Amino acid sequence: MRFWEIDFARGIAVILMLIFHLFFDAYYFGKIKLEGDFWFWFPRFIGGMFIFISGFTFSIVYKNFKPVLRRTLRLLLIALGITLATFIFAPDKMVIFGIIHFFALSSFLGFAFIRKPFLSLSVGILFLIANFKVSELLIKEPYLVWLGIMPYGFRTLDYYPMIPWFGVFLLGMFFGSYYRRESSNYWSNPISFLGRHSLAIYLLQHPVIVLLLQLYYGDILNELFYLFSRSAFS
């Protein structure tokens, strides 16, 4: 069963994501500058929306481990594809543990918190508090990147480690566990449609945005080919 209001909230996040990535891709190709605190916090706010909504939905929809395992494996395959694609086109900022990697691991671990709202709340708060210390740590090796402990000089296009973001996911699960709705009537609207297809939009957005930027600037595909050639022959 799908709930239009959950899809609607996710649809709002999708719209904000598309707006940000339009500006970010233009920045990536050197067409504009993104400066100031707003451009630091805006994508994190959007990511937090997706993560909270995902945890909220997870506590409602997933009651058995088998569908959770299918979801985890599907997201893991997509995450590996993202890592490979960024290794080809942006090896110096390759995505090692982005938001899809995060969702894959969180889906697997989240099953342990099903029907345990106060455990979700307490552990979620602990993850958020832990970030105040973990975010200051730097080590030589990249083995704990997934957790939130970065190596020196770490750069990436997308990074959502378990600390603190699993805490946001668990808070979503906590609030989702108290969500009650008797009616299954679904209100079809454009924003809920976007939310219902958020993963597909996430995967397709960058090629579409690149084509739009190509139409506007005229040289984006040349730059993309240059980046690919530099990566392939370096």
C-alpha atoms as one frame of an Amber mdcrd trajectory, in Angstrom:
protein
   0.000   0.000   0.000   1.290   3.459  -0.907   0.342   6.683   0.850   0.086
   9.803  -1.260   1.225  12.077   1.550   4.493  10.170   1.960   5.062  10.226
  -1.793   4.162  13.934  -1.766   6.827  14.689   0.855   9.358  12.665  -1.112
   8.268  14.501  -4.272   9.108  17.832  -2.625  12.565  16.415  -1.864  12.900
  15.313  -5.501  12.124  18.836  -6.741  14.703  20.333  -4.385  17.221  17.678
  -5.481  16.726  18.527  -9.152  17.160  22.234  -8.440  20.387  21.622  -6.530
  21.866  19.239  -9.094  21.116  21.632 -11.924  23.271  24.242 -10.179  25.845
  21.674  -9.028  26.391  20.227 -12.493  26.809  23.723 -13.922  29.365  24.342
 -11.156  31.112  21.030 -11.866  31.651  22.040 -15.487  32.997  25.427 -14.425
  30.051  27.525 -15.576  29.043  29.046 -12.242  30.335  29.382  -8.683  28.633
  27.987  -5.604  29.798  29.826  -2.522  28.517  30.377   0.984  26.936  28.328
   3.737  23.689  27.907   1.820  25.294  25.632  -0.788  26.853  23.565   1.986
  23.661  23.027   3.971  21.110  22.896   1.134  22.149  19.450  -0.237  22.435
  18.069   3.294  18.931  19.271   4.076  17.669  17.523   0.930  19.540  14.328
   1.753  18.191  14.459   5.291  14.651  14.718   3.914  15.133  11.609   1.790
  16.721   9.683   4.658  14.062  10.632   7.222  11.240   9.784   4.794  12.940
   6.496   3.920  13.163   5.512   7.593   9.568   6.621   8.129   8.372   4.497
   5.197  10.612   1.567   6.103   8.943   1.117   9.489   5.517   1.029   7.825
   6.167  -1.129   4.773   8.801  -3.690   5.712   7.783  -6.353   8.208   9.619
  -9.421   6.824  13.307  -9.880   6.097  12.946 -11.292   2.577  11.724  -8.043
   0.951  14.336  -6.139   2.974  17.050  -8.374   1.538  15.742  -7.819  -1.995
  15.740  -4.060  -1.427  19.263  -4.170  -0.013  20.656  -6.176  -2.941  18.938
  -3.937  -5.501  20.337  -0.791  -3.890  23.761  -2.398  -3.550  23.909  -3.099
  -7.287  22.916   0.495  -8.045  25.515   1.771  -5.565  28.257  -0.275  -7.220
  27.208   1.152 -10.583  27.487   4.687  -9.192  30.954   3.953  -7.820  32.050
   2.594 -11.204  30.595   5.550 -13.122  32.265   8.114 -10.865  35.536   6.181
 -11.037  35.414   6.621 -14.827  34.292  10.244 -15.012  35.561  11.722 -11.733
  38.230   9.411 -10.272  39.573  12.122  -7.967  36.120  12.476  -6.376  34.844
   8.908  -6.736  31.723   8.079  -4.722  32.705   5.430  -2.195  29.788   5.741
   0.205  27.079   7.972  -1.215  23.411   8.136  -0.373  22.499   4.953  -2.288
  25.297   3.057  -0.518  23.870   4.436   2.706  20.343   3.267   1.875  21.602
  -0.227   1.050  23.308  -0.656   4.434  20.595   1.161   6.378  17.898  -1.062
   4.883  19.805  -4.129   6.043  20.469  -2.808   9.544  17.091  -1.132   9.886
  15.279  -4.459  10.057  16.696  -4.947  13.570  14.706  -1.872  14.680  11.311
  -2.856  13.267   8.610  -2.593  15.968  11.181  -1.162  18.412  10.383   2.563
  18.410  12.176   3.538  21.584  15.291   1.618  20.542  15.124   3.500  17.236
  14.800   6.794  19.085  17.612   6.199  21.563  20.106   4.758  19.061  19.178
   7.449  16.544  19.963  10.199  19.051  23.255   8.479  19.940  24.287   8.456
  16.264  23.527  12.162  15.986  25.481  12.979  19.158  28.404  10.784  18.052
  28.830  12.935  14.967  30.162  15.825  17.066  33.234  13.713  17.832  33.487
  11.447  14.788  33.375  14.340  12.302  36.625  15.644  13.800  38.552  12.386
  13.314  40.946  11.807  10.438  42.952   8.644   9.790  45.402   7.400   7.153
  43.329   4.529   5.749  39.876   4.733   4.059  38.402   1.629   5.700  36.037
   3.532   7.997  34.695   5.968   5.418  31.333   4.171   5.557  31.109   4.924
   9.276  32.010   8.607   9.018  35.744   8.590   9.782  37.509  10.083   6.770
  41.114   9.684   5.635  43.326  12.706   5.080  42.582  14.515   1.820  39.328
  12.644   1.232  37.238  14.099  -1.610  34.020  12.757  -3.064  30.978  13.907
  -5.008  28.496  12.310  -2.606  28.993  11.267   1.006  26.399  10.053   3.509
  28.164   8.004   6.220  26.327   6.021   8.865  27.278   8.589  11.493  25.220
  10.770  11.681  22.782   9.821   8.913  21.680   6.450  10.272  20.470   8.437
  13.255  18.171  10.422  10.938  16.959   7.155   9.386  16.171   5.732  12.832
  14.312   8.882  13.866  12.227   8.442  10.740  11.533   4.854  11.804  10.532
   6.061  15.257   7.935   8.502  13.941   6.810   6.058  11.260   6.056   3.420
  13.871   3.310   5.676  15.252   1.809   6.508  11.877  -1.747   5.267  11.540
  -3.939   5.600   8.481  -7.073   3.602   7.890  -7.944   4.732   4.349  -6.002
   3.456   1.344  -7.374   6.118  -1.026  -4.523   7.505  -3.103  -4.642  11.090
  -4.359  -2.817  11.156  -7.692  -0.968  14.420  -8.222   2.246  15.448 -10.024
   4.334  15.869  -6.868   3.359  12.464  -5.480   4.167  10.996  -8.900   7.701
  12.365  -8.584   7.988  10.900  -5.102   6.708   7.530  -6.268   9.479   7.366
  -8.885  12.239   9.062  -6.901  14.876   6.361  -7.434  14.415   6.322 -11.210
  14.578  10.124 -11.281  17.733  10.051  -9.159  19.423   7.729 -11.652  18.287
   9.605 -14.765  18.644  13.189 -13.597  22.293  13.829 -14.433  22.152  12.733
 -18.102  19.075  14.911 -18.569  20.666  17.864 -16.775  23.850  17.482 -18.828
  21.789  17.622 -22.027  19.972  20.734 -20.792  23.288  22.378 -19.945  24.606
  21.369 -23.354  21.663  23.107 -24.998  22.295  26.248 -22.941  26.105  26.427
 -22.948  26.963  24.436 -26.070  30.218  22.850 -24.866  29.272  20.547 -21.978
  29.564  17.300 -23.975  33.053  18.297 -25.122  34.049  18.815 -21.509  32.513
  15.481 -20.536  34.419  13.723 -23.322  37.610  15.391 -22.129  37.058  14.162
 -18.571  36.386  10.636 -19.816  39.487  10.658 -22.050  41.687  11.954 -19.254
  40.425   9.210 -16.938  40.687   6.427 -19.520  44.246   7.200 -20.600  45.760
   8.397 -17.359
